[in-house]
Amino acid sequence: MTLDELAGPKSGSVALPLELAWSGLRVFDLGDVKLLLGLYRIVLNNGSTDDFVRYLDQEHLVRHWSILRKMLGRGVRETWEEAFPELCRSGPEFRRSGPV
């Protein structure tokens, strides 16, 4: 998979299936950054490659990676950063001092 394959929605509301969001909120308004980050955290932690392609958008992922990476476990974060080094260069925080 490449980041270019991430063809998820850029706006609107997204309803996650129960197998991804089995507890709590299941519908996320992508216009609300906190809800967008919550959806991405759930999909990154619990999703499959098909889920990544369906629910994640490359622009949103790259733009918000410096925040998202802090919301993920080390294994998920390291897997994504090793597979996609461009994520580590996506925010001002990384240009200033490098990944945390």
ZITA-V650805 format. One record per run of one state. SS is the DSSP state (alpha for helix, beta for strand, coil for the rest). FROM is the first residue (numbers start at 1). TO is the last residue. If there is no record, write none. Layout:
ss=SS from=FROM to=TO
ss=SS from=FROM to=TO
//
This chain:
ss=coil from=1 to=2
ss=alpha from=3 to=5
ss=coil from=6 to=6
ss=beta from=7 to=7
ss=coil from=8 to=12
ss=beta from=13 to=15
ss=coil from=16 to=26
ss=beta from=27 to=29
ss=coil from=30 to=32
ss=alpha from=33 to=46
ss=coil from=47 to=48
ss=alpha from=49 to=55
ss=coil from=56 to=56
ss=beta from=57 to=57
ss=alpha from=58 to=71
ss=coil from=72 to=73
ss=alpha from=74 to=83
ss=coil from=84 to=84
ss=alpha from=85 to=89
ss=coil from=90 to=91
ss=alpha from=92 to=97
ss=coil from=98 to=100
//
